[in-house]
Amino acid sequence: MAAKQEVPTYSHVRALAVKECKSAQKVRAVAFNKSFQEIAALSLNGYIHIWNAETFKQVCHCSLDFASQDL
């Protein structure tokens, strides 16, 4: 019988950097694209925001087709 592994827990996380999204409400999800060195964030109002991970400059932001649905 295998021993149970504990799931790590953290009491807090400190941001390395903070960036505001144009046209955004709260951020729902964040992803990193290693191939293009980009960070993407999905906001609650149905916008996707993409930044260059090296310069931290926003590449684009656009409304998704399902923006009228609840995310």
PDB file of N, CA, C and O in Angstrom:
ATOM      1  N   MET A   1       0.840  -1.178   0.000  1.00  0.00           N
ATOM      2  CA  MET A   1       0.000   0.000   0.000  1.00  0.00           C
ATOM      3  C   MET A   1       0.890   1.248   0.000  1.00  0.00           C
ATOM      4  O   MET A   1       1.786   1.367   0.836  1.00  0.00           O
ATOM      5  N   ALA A   2       0.654   2.158  -0.911  1.00  0.00           N
ATOM      6  CA  ALA A   2       1.472   3.356  -1.037  1.00  0.00           C
ATOM      7  C   ALA A   2       1.123   4.367   0.049  1.00  0.00           C
ATOM      8  O   ALA A   2      -0.036   4.506   0.440  1.00  0.00           O
ATOM      9  N   ALA A   3       2.141   5.066   0.527  1.00  0.00           N
ATOM     10  CA  ALA A   3       1.921   6.109   1.537  1.00  0.00           C
ATOM     11  C   ALA A   3       1.298   7.332   0.879  1.00  0.00           C
ATOM     12  O   ALA A   3       1.590   7.651  -0.274  1.00  0.00           O
ATOM     13  N   LYS A   4       0.437   8.010   1.629  1.00  0.00           N
ATOM     14  CA  LYS A   4      -0.189   9.233   1.107  1.00  0.00           C
ATOM     15  C   LYS A   4       0.841  10.348   1.032  1.00  0.00           C
ATOM     16  O   LYS A   4       1.659  10.520   1.935  1.00  0.00           O
ATOM     17  N   GLN A   5       0.788  11.100  -0.058  1.00  0.00           N
ATOM     18  CA  GLN A   5       1.653  12.257  -0.190  1.00  0.00           C
ATOM     19  C   GLN A   5       0.870  13.489   0.221  1.00  0.00           C
ATOM     20  O   GLN A   5      -0.299  13.648  -0.130  1.00  0.00           O
ATOM     21  N   GLU A   6       1.527  14.350   0.963  1.00  0.00           N
ATOM     22  CA  GLU A   6       0.866  15.582   1.372  1.00  0.00           C
ATOM     23  C   GLU A   6       0.909  16.600   0.242  1.00  0.00           C
ATOM     24  O   GLU A   6       1.899  16.715  -0.480  1.00  0.00           O
ATOM     25  N   VAL A   7      -0.176  17.327   0.107  1.00  0.00           N
ATOM     26  CA  VAL A   7      -0.254  18.402  -0.873  1.00  0.00           C
ATOM     27  C   VAL A   7       0.321  19.649  -0.214  1.00  0.00           C
ATOM     28  O   VAL A   7      -0.095  20.004   0.889  1.00  0.00           O
ATOM     29  N   PRO A   8       1.272  20.325  -0.866  1.00  0.00           N
ATOM     30  CA  PRO A   8       1.853  21.513  -0.232  1.00  0.00           C
ATOM     31  C   PRO A   8       0.829  22.633  -0.103  1.00  0.00           C
ATOM     32  O   PRO A   8      -0.026  22.811  -0.970  1.00  0.00           O
ATOM     33  N   THR A   9       0.925  23.374   0.975  1.00  0.00           N
ATOM     34  CA  THR A   9       0.056  24.538   1.177  1.00  0.00           C
ATOM     35  C   THR A   9       0.934  25.755   1.424  1.00  0.00           C
ATOM     36  O   THR A   9       2.067  25.632   1.890  1.00  0.00           O
ATOM     37  N   TYR A  10       0.413  26.902   1.115  1.00  0.00           N
ATOM     38  CA  TYR A  10       1.157  28.147   1.258  1.00  0.00           C
ATOM     39  C   TYR A  10       0.299  29.141   2.012  1.00  0.00           C
ATOM     40  O   TYR A  10      -0.902  29.250   1.766  1.00  0.00           O
ATOM     41  N   SER A  11       0.914  29.862   2.926  1.00  0.00           N
ATOM     42  CA  SER A  11       0.154  30.825   3.709  1.00  0.00           C
ATOM     43  C   SER A  11      -0.043  32.139   2.954  1.00  0.00           C
ATOM     44  O   SER A  11      -1.016  32.852   3.203  1.00  0.00           O
ATOM     45  N   HIS A  12       0.873  32.469   2.030  1.00  0.00           N
ATOM     46  CA  HIS A  12       0.724  33.684   1.236  1.00  0.00           C
ATOM     47  C   HIS A  12       1.602  33.607  -0.010  1.00  0.00           C
ATOM     48  O   HIS A  12       2.560  32.836  -0.074  1.00  0.00           O
ATOM     49  N   VAL A  13       1.258  34.404  -0.967  1.00  0.00           N
ATOM     50  CA  VAL A  13       2.036  34.510  -2.196  1.00  0.00           C
ATOM     51  C   VAL A  13       2.269  35.991  -2.443  1.00  0.00           C
ATOM     52  O   VAL A  13       1.335  36.790  -2.381  1.00  0.00           O
ATOM     53  N   ARG A  14       3.492  36.350  -2.718  1.00  0.00           N
ATOM     54  CA  ARG A  14       3.805  37.750  -3.010  1.00  0.00           C
ATOM     55  C   ARG A  14       4.001  37.934  -4.502  1.00  0.00           C
ATOM     56  O   ARG A  14       4.680  37.140  -5.153  1.00  0.00           O
ATOM     57  N   ALA A  15       3.413  38.968  -5.031  1.00  0.00           N
ATOM     58  CA  ALA A  15       3.547  39.258  -6.461  1.00  0.00           C
ATOM     59  C   ALA A  15       4.945  39.776  -6.765  1.00  0.00           C
ATOM     60  O   ALA A  15       5.488  40.596  -6.024  1.00  0.00           O
ATOM     61  N   LEU A  16       5.515  39.299  -7.846  1.00  0.00           N
ATOM     62  CA  LEU A  16       6.801  39.818  -8.307  1.00  0.00           C
ATOM     63  C   LEU A  16       6.595  41.127  -9.055  1.00  0.00           C
ATOM     64  O   LEU A  16       7.444  42.018  -9.025  1.00  0.00           O
ATOM     65  N   ALA A  17       5.456  41.227  -9.722  1.00  0.00           N
ATOM     66  CA  ALA A  17       5.102  42.427 -10.473  1.00  0.00           C
ATOM     67  C   ALA A  17       3.578  42.499 -10.559  1.00  0.00           C
ATOM     68  O   ALA A  17       2.894  41.478 -10.499  1.00  0.00           O
ATOM     69  N   VAL A  18       3.060  43.710 -10.698  1.00  0.00           N
ATOM     70  CA  VAL A  18       1.615  43.914 -10.838  1.00  0.00           C
ATOM     71  C   VAL A  18       1.391  44.731 -12.098  1.00  0.00           C
ATOM     72  O   VAL A  18       2.049  45.747 -12.321  1.00  0.00           O
ATOM     73  N   LYS A  19       0.462  44.279 -12.912  1.00  0.00           N
ATOM     74  CA  LYS A  19       0.181  44.951 -14.181  1.00  0.00           C
ATOM     75  C   LYS A  19      -1.321  45.081 -14.340  1.00  0.00           C
ATOM     76  O   LYS A  19      -2.044  44.106 -14.138  1.00  0.00           O
ATOM     77  N   GLU A  20      -1.806  46.258 -14.697  1.00  0.00           N
ATOM     78  CA  GLU A  20      -3.237  46.450 -14.924  1.00  0.00           C
ATOM     79  C   GLU A  20      -3.592  46.028 -16.337  1.00  0.00           C
ATOM     80  O   GLU A  20      -2.819  46.228 -17.274  1.00  0.00           O
ATOM     81  N   CYS A  21      -4.771  45.442 -16.476  1.00  0.00           N
ATOM     82  CA  CYS A  21      -5.289  45.049 -17.784  1.00  0.00           C
ATOM     83  C   CYS A  21      -6.137  46.181 -18.327  1.00  0.00           C
ATOM     84  O   CYS A  21      -6.936  46.763 -17.593  1.00  0.00           O
ATOM     85  N   LYS A  22      -5.976  46.501 -19.602  1.00  0.00           N
ATOM     86  CA  LYS A  22      -6.865  47.465 -20.251  1.00  0.00           C
ATOM     87  C   LYS A  22      -8.235  46.815 -20.379  1.00  0.00           C
ATOM     88  O   LYS A  22      -8.322  45.655 -20.782  1.00  0.00           O
ATOM     89  N   SER A  23      -9.290  47.520 -20.052  1.00  0.00           N
ATOM     90  CA  SER A  23     -10.674  47.045 -20.208  1.00  0.00           C
ATOM     91  C   SER A  23     -10.996  45.820 -19.365  1.00  0.00           C
ATOM     92  O   SER A  23     -11.896  45.061 -19.723  1.00  0.00           O
ATOM     93  N   ALA A  24     -10.301  45.603 -18.269  1.00  0.00           N
ATOM     94  CA  ALA A  24     -10.507  44.361 -17.525  1.00  0.00           C
ATOM     95  C   ALA A  24     -11.218  44.577 -16.201  1.00  0.00           C
ATOM     96  O   ALA A  24     -11.135  45.632 -15.572  1.00  0.00           O
ATOM     97  N   GLN A  25     -11.918  43.526 -15.813  1.00  0.00           N
ATOM     98  CA  GLN A  25     -12.396  43.415 -14.452  1.00  0.00           C
ATOM     99  C   GLN A  25     -11.420  42.473 -13.754  1.00  0.00           C
ATOM    100  O   GLN A  25     -10.244  42.447 -14.116  1.00  0.00           O
ATOM    101  N   LYS A  26     -11.852  41.726 -12.802  1.00  0.00           N
ATOM    102  CA  LYS A  26     -10.970  40.785 -12.116  1.00  0.00           C
ATOM    103  C   LYS A  26     -10.465  39.711 -13.077  1.00  0.00           C
ATOM    104  O   LYS A  26     -11.154  39.341 -14.028  1.00  0.00           O
ATOM    105  N   VAL A  27      -9.263  39.221 -12.820  1.00  0.00           N
ATOM    106  CA  VAL A  27      -8.665  38.184 -13.658  1.00  0.00           C
ATOM    107  C   VAL A  27      -9.148  36.819 -13.201  1.00  0.00           C
ATOM    108  O   VAL A  27      -9.127  36.507 -12.011  1.00  0.00           O
ATOM    109  N   ARG A  28      -9.580  36.016 -14.151  1.00  0.00           N
ATOM    110  CA  ARG A  28     -10.109  34.679 -13.872  1.00  0.00           C
ATOM    111  C   ARG A  28      -9.040  33.592 -13.994  1.00  0.00           C
ATOM    112  O   ARG A  28      -9.017  32.650 -13.202  1.00  0.00           O
ATOM    113  N   ALA A  29      -8.156  33.724 -14.983  1.00  0.00           N
ATOM    114  CA  ALA A  29      -7.132  32.705 -15.218  1.00  0.00           C
ATOM    115  C   ALA A  29      -5.904  33.350 -15.856  1.00  0.00           C
ATOM    116  O   ALA A  29      -5.996  34.375 -16.532  1.00  0.00           O
ATOM    117  N   VAL A  30      -4.752  32.719 -15.621  1.00  0.00           N
ATOM    118  CA  VAL A  30      -3.488  33.191 -16.193  1.00  0.00           C
ATOM    119  C   VAL A  30      -2.759  31.982 -16.768  1.00  0.00           C
ATOM    120  O   VAL A  30      -2.782  30.896 -16.188  1.00  0.00           O
ATOM    121  N   ALA A  31      -2.109  32.183 -17.920  1.00  0.00           N
ATOM    122  CA  ALA A  31      -1.337  31.104 -18.543  1.00  0.00           C
ATOM    123  C   ALA A  31      -0.050  31.683 -19.130  1.00  0.00           C
ATOM    124  O   ALA A  31       0.013  32.858 -19.490  1.00  0.00           O
ATOM    125  N   PHE A  32       0.964  30.837 -19.219  1.00  0.00           N
ATOM    126  CA  PHE A  32       2.249  31.235 -19.790  1.00  0.00           C
ATOM    127  C   PHE A  32       2.521  30.391 -21.021  1.00  0.00           C
ATOM    128  O   PHE A  32       2.422  29.165 -20.970  1.00  0.00           O
ATOM    129  N   ASN A  33       2.866  31.045 -22.140  1.00  0.00           N
ATOM    130  CA  ASN A  33       3.228  30.355 -23.375  1.00  0.00           C
ATOM    131  C   ASN A  33       4.747  30.405 -23.503  1.00  0.00           C
ATOM    132  O   ASN A  33       5.317  31.442 -23.842  1.00  0.00           O
ATOM    133  N   LYS A  34       5.389  29.284 -23.232  1.00  0.00           N
ATOM    134  CA  LYS A  34       6.857  29.225 -23.257  1.00  0.00           C
ATOM    135  C   LYS A  34       7.419  29.440 -24.668  1.00  0.00           C
ATOM    136  O   LYS A  34       8.481  30.043 -24.826  1.00  0.00           O
ATOM    137  N   SER A  35       6.715  28.952 -25.685  1.00  0.00           N
ATOM    138  CA  SER A  35       7.196  29.072 -27.067  1.00  0.00           C
ATOM    139  C   SER A  35       7.325  30.522 -27.513  1.00  0.00           C
ATOM    140  O   SER A  35       8.297  30.889 -28.173  1.00  0.00           O
ATOM    141  N   PHE A  36       6.349  31.342 -27.154  1.00  0.00           N
ATOM    142  CA  PHE A  36       6.344  32.750 -27.569  1.00  0.00           C
ATOM    143  C   PHE A  36       6.740  33.700 -26.450  1.00  0.00           C
ATOM    144  O   PHE A  36       6.786  34.913 -26.658  1.00  0.00           O
ATOM    145  N   GLN A  37       7.029  33.165 -25.254  1.00  0.00           N
ATOM    146  CA  GLN A  37       7.380  33.991 -24.094  1.00  0.00           C
ATOM    147  C   GLN A  37       6.297  35.040 -23.833  1.00  0.00           C
ATOM    148  O   GLN A  37       6.582  36.231 -23.711  1.00  0.00           O
ATOM    149  N   GLU A  38       5.050  34.570 -23.752  1.00  0.00           N
ATOM    150  CA  GLU A  38       3.911  35.457 -23.515  1.00  0.00           C
ATOM    151  C   GLU A  38       3.114  35.001 -22.298  1.00  0.00           C
ATOM    152  O   GLU A  38       3.069  33.814 -21.973  1.00  0.00           O
ATOM    153  N   ILE A  39       2.495  35.959 -21.640  1.00  0.00           N
ATOM    154  CA  ILE A  39       1.594  35.704 -20.523  1.00  0.00           C
ATOM    155  C   ILE A  39       0.198  36.126 -20.976  1.00  0.00           C
ATOM    156  O   ILE A  39       0.014  37.223 -21.505  1.00  0.00           O
ATOM    157  N   ALA A  40      -0.775  35.254 -20.767  1.00  0.00           N
ATOM    158  CA  ALA A  40      -2.161  35.561 -21.137  1.00  0.00           C
ATOM    159  C   ALA A  40      -3.022  35.546 -19.882  1.00  0.00           C
ATOM    160  O   ALA A  40      -2.847  34.696 -19.009  1.00  0.00           O
ATOM    161  N   ALA A  41      -3.951  36.490 -19.797  1.00  0.00           N
ATOM    162  CA  ALA A  41      -4.877  36.552 -18.668  1.00  0.00           C
ATOM    163  C   ALA A  41      -6.299  36.679 -19.209  1.00  0.00           C
ATOM    164  O   ALA A  41      -6.553  37.427 -20.153  1.00  0.00           O
ATOM    165  N   LEU A  42      -7.210  35.946 -18.604  1.00  0.00           N
ATOM    166  CA  LEU A  42      -8.628  36.004 -18.965  1.00  0.00           C
ATOM    167  C   LEU A  42      -9.345  36.756 -17.862  1.00  0.00           C
ATOM    168  O   LEU A  42      -9.262  36.371 -16.695  1.00  0.00           O
ATOM    169  N   SER A  43     -10.051  37.829 -18.214  1.00  0.00           N
ATOM    170  CA  SER A  43     -10.766  38.615 -17.211  1.00  0.00           C
ATOM    171  C   SER A  43     -12.238  38.212 -17.177  1.00  0.00           C
ATOM    172  O   SER A  43     -12.757  37.625 -18.126  1.00  0.00           O
ATOM    173  N   LEU A  44     -12.893  38.535 -16.077  1.00  0.00           N
ATOM    174  CA  LEU A  44     -14.286  38.139 -15.879  1.00  0.00           C
ATOM    175  C   LEU A  44     -15.246  38.744 -16.896  1.00  0.00           C
ATOM    176  O   LEU A  44     -16.320  38.193 -17.135  1.00  0.00           O
ATOM    177  N   ASN A  45     -14.873  39.868 -17.495  1.00  0.00           N
ATOM    178  CA  ASN A  45     -15.762  40.475 -18.485  1.00  0.00           C
ATOM    179  C   ASN A  45     -15.523  39.948 -19.901  1.00  0.00           C
ATOM    180  O   ASN A  45     -15.994  40.544 -20.870  1.00  0.00           O
ATOM    181  N   GLY A  46     -14.791  38.827 -20.028  1.00  0.00           N
ATOM    182  CA  GLY A  46     -14.641  38.168 -21.325  1.00  0.00           C
ATOM    183  C   GLY A  46     -13.555  38.717 -22.216  1.00  0.00           C
ATOM    184  O   GLY A  46     -13.608  38.531 -23.431  1.00  0.00           O
ATOM    185  N   TYR A  47     -12.575  39.384 -21.653  1.00  0.00           N
ATOM    186  CA  TYR A  47     -11.448  39.873 -22.431  1.00  0.00           C
ATOM    187  C   TYR A  47     -10.239  38.991 -22.168  1.00  0.00           C
ATOM    188  O   TYR A  47     -10.043  38.506 -21.054  1.00  0.00           O
ATOM    189  N   ILE A  48      -9.426  38.785 -23.208  1.00  0.00           N
ATOM    190  CA  ILE A  48      -8.144  38.123 -23.034  1.00  0.00           C
ATOM    191  C   ILE A  48      -7.065  39.178 -23.244  1.00  0.00           C
ATOM    192  O   ILE A  48      -7.136  39.986 -24.169  1.00  0.00           O
ATOM    193  N   HIS A  49      -6.075  39.154 -22.375  1.00  0.00           N
ATOM    194  CA  HIS A  49      -4.989  40.135 -22.400  1.00  0.00           C
ATOM    195  C   HIS A  49      -3.688  39.358 -22.541  1.00  0.00           C
ATOM    196  O   HIS A  49      -3.463  38.376 -21.834  1.00  0.00           O
ATOM    197  N   ILE A  50      -2.832  39.803 -23.458  1.00  0.00           N
ATOM    198  CA  ILE A  50      -1.579  39.100 -23.714  1.00  0.00           C
ATOM    199  C   ILE A  50      -0.419  40.078 -23.572  1.00  0.00           C
ATOM    200  O   ILE A  50      -0.436  41.173 -24.135  1.00  0.00           O
ATOM    201  N   TRP A  51       0.608  39.652 -22.794  1.00  0.00           N
ATOM    202  CA  TRP A  51       1.806  40.457 -22.596  1.00  0.00           C
ATOM    203  C   TRP A  51       3.031  39.687 -23.028  1.00  0.00           C
ATOM    204  O   TRP A  51       3.062  38.458 -22.964  1.00  0.00           O
ATOM    205  N   ASN A  52       4.038  40.415 -23.467  1.00  0.00           N
ATOM    206  CA  ASN A  52       5.344  39.844 -23.699  1.00  0.00           C
ATOM    207  C   ASN A  52       5.972  39.617 -22.325  1.00  0.00           C
ATOM    208  O   ASN A  52       6.071  40.558 -21.537  1.00  0.00           O
ATOM    209  N   ALA A  53       6.394  38.403 -22.025  1.00  0.00           N
ATOM    210  CA  ALA A  53       6.902  38.068 -20.693  1.00  0.00           C
ATOM    211  C   ALA A  53       8.265  38.694 -20.418  1.00  0.00           C
ATOM    212  O   ALA A  53       8.622  38.889 -19.256  1.00  0.00           O
ATOM    213  N   GLU A  54       9.017  39.006 -21.433  1.00  0.00           N
ATOM    214  CA  GLU A  54      10.344  39.586 -21.225  1.00  0.00           C
ATOM    215  C   GLU A  54      10.286  41.086 -20.987  1.00  0.00           C
ATOM    216  O   GLU A  54      11.005  41.607 -20.135  1.00  0.00           O
ATOM    217  N   THR A  55       9.434  41.787 -21.738  1.00  0.00           N
ATOM    218  CA  THR A  55       9.341  43.253 -21.603  1.00  0.00           C
ATOM    219  C   THR A  55       8.170  43.683 -20.731  1.00  0.00           C
ATOM    220  O   THR A  55       8.113  44.830 -20.288  1.00  0.00           O
ATOM    221  N   PHE A  56       7.236  42.767 -20.481  1.00  0.00           N
ATOM    222  CA  PHE A  56       6.021  43.021 -19.701  1.00  0.00           C
ATOM    223  C   PHE A  56       5.156  44.113 -20.342  1.00  0.00           C
ATOM    224  O   PHE A  56       4.426  44.822 -19.650  1.00  0.00           O
ATOM    225  N   LYS A  57       5.246  44.240 -21.658  1.00  0.00           N
ATOM    226  CA  LYS A  57       4.397  45.178 -22.393  1.00  0.00           C
ATOM    227  C   LYS A  57       3.218  44.415 -22.968  1.00  0.00           C
ATOM    228  O   LYS A  57       3.366  43.291 -23.447  1.00  0.00           O
ATOM    229  N   GLN A  58       2.038  45.039 -22.917  1.00  0.00           N
ATOM    230  CA  GLN A  58       0.834  44.385 -23.419  1.00  0.00           C
ATOM    231  C   GLN A  58       0.881  44.321 -24.936  1.00  0.00           C
ATOM    232  O   GLN A  58       1.043  45.340 -25.609  1.00  0.00           O
ATOM    233  N   VAL A  59       0.737  43.108 -25.470  1.00  0.00           N
ATOM    234  CA  VAL A  59       0.774  42.877 -26.910  1.00  0.00           C
ATOM    235  C   VAL A  59      -0.604  43.144 -27.507  1.00  0.00           C
ATOM    236  O   VAL A  59      -0.722  43.809 -28.537  1.00  0.00           O
ATOM    237  N   CYS A  60      -1.649  42.623 -26.856  1.00  0.00           N
ATOM    238  CA  CYS A  60      -3.001  42.850 -27.349  1.00  0.00           C
ATOM    239  C   CYS A  60      -4.022  42.549 -26.259  1.00  0.00           C
ATOM    240  O   CYS A  60      -3.710  41.929 -25.242  1.00  0.00           O
ATOM    241  N   HIS A  61      -5.216  42.992 -26.490  1.00  0.00           N
ATOM    242  CA  HIS A  61      -6.362  42.608 -25.679  1.00  0.00           C
ATOM    243  C   HIS A  61      -7.574  42.622 -26.591  1.00  0.00           C
ATOM    244  O   HIS A  61      -7.718  43.513 -27.428  1.00  0.00           O
ATOM    245  N   CYS A  62      -8.439  41.644 -26.433  1.00  0.00           N
ATOM    246  CA  CYS A  62      -9.617  41.586 -27.275  1.00  0.00           C
ATOM    247  C   CYS A  62     -10.751  40.872 -26.546  1.00  0.00           C
ATOM    248  O   CYS A  62     -10.528  40.079 -25.631  1.00  0.00           O
ATOM    249  N   SER A  63     -11.956  41.171 -26.973  1.00  0.00           N
ATOM    250  CA  SER A  63     -13.139  40.562 -26.412  1.00  0.00           C
ATOM    251  C   SER A  63     -13.328  39.174 -27.022  1.00  0.00           C
ATOM    252  O   SER A  63     -13.156  38.992 -28.227  1.00  0.00           O
ATOM    253  N   LEU A  64     -13.673  38.226 -26.206  1.00  0.00           N
ATOM    254  CA  LEU A  64     -13.941  36.866 -26.700  1.00  0.00           C
ATOM    255  C   LEU A  64     -15.378  36.763 -27.172  1.00  0.00           C
ATOM    256  O   LEU A  64     -16.231  37.537 -26.738  1.00  0.00           O
ATOM    257  N   ASP A  65     -15.656  35.813 -28.061  1.00  0.00           N
ATOM    258  CA  ASP A  65     -16.986  35.660 -28.644  1.00  0.00           C
ATOM    259  C   ASP A  65     -18.060  35.386 -27.599  1.00  0.00           C
ATOM    260  O   ASP A  65     -19.206  35.802 -27.770  1.00  0.00           O
ATOM    261  N   PHE A  66     -17.708  34.695 -26.525  1.00  0.00           N
ATOM    262  CA  PHE A  66     -18.689  34.320 -25.512  1.00  0.00           C
ATOM    263  C   PHE A  66     -18.688  35.292 -24.339  1.00  0.00           C
ATOM    264  O   PHE A  66     -19.060  34.916 -23.227  1.00  0.00           O
ATOM    265  N   ALA A  67     -18.278  36.533 -24.569  1.00  0.00           N
ATOM    266  CA  ALA A  67     -18.138  37.512 -23.494  1.00  0.00           C
ATOM    267  C   ALA A  67     -19.453  37.774 -22.769  1.00  0.00           C
ATOM    268  O   ALA A  67     -19.439  38.165 -21.601  1.00  0.00           O
ATOM    269  N   SER A  68     -20.582  37.570 -23.429  1.00  0.00           N
ATOM    270  CA  SER A  68     -21.872  37.832 -22.770  1.00  0.00           C
ATOM    271  C   SER A  68     -22.257  36.726 -21.794  1.00  0.00           C
ATOM    272  O   SER A  68     -23.168  36.908 -20.986  1.00  0.00           O
ATOM    273  N   GLN A  69     -21.577  35.584 -21.856  1.00  0.00           N
ATOM    274  CA  GLN A  69     -21.854  34.494 -20.925  1.00  0.00           C
ATOM    275  C   GLN A  69     -21.048  34.693 -19.647  1.00  0.00           C
ATOM    276  O   GLN A  69     -20.038  35.396 -19.645  1.00  0.00           O
ATOM    277  N   ASP A  70     -21.489  34.084 -18.583  1.00  0.00           N
ATOM    278  CA  ASP A  70     -20.738  34.154 -17.324  1.00  0.00           C
ATOM    279  C   ASP A  70     -19.493  33.315 -17.440  1.00  0.00           C
ATOM    280  O   ASP A  70     -19.544  32.168 -17.885  1.00  0.00           O
ATOM    281  N   LEU A  71     -18.367  33.888 -17.039  1.00  0.00           N
ATOM    282  CA  LEU A  71     -17.106  33.143 -17.055  1.00  0.00           C
ATOM    283  C   LEU A  71     -16.884  32.533 -15.714  1.00  0.00           C
ATOM    284  O   LEU A  71     -15.877  31.858 -15.502  1.00  0.00           O
TER     285      LEU A  71
END
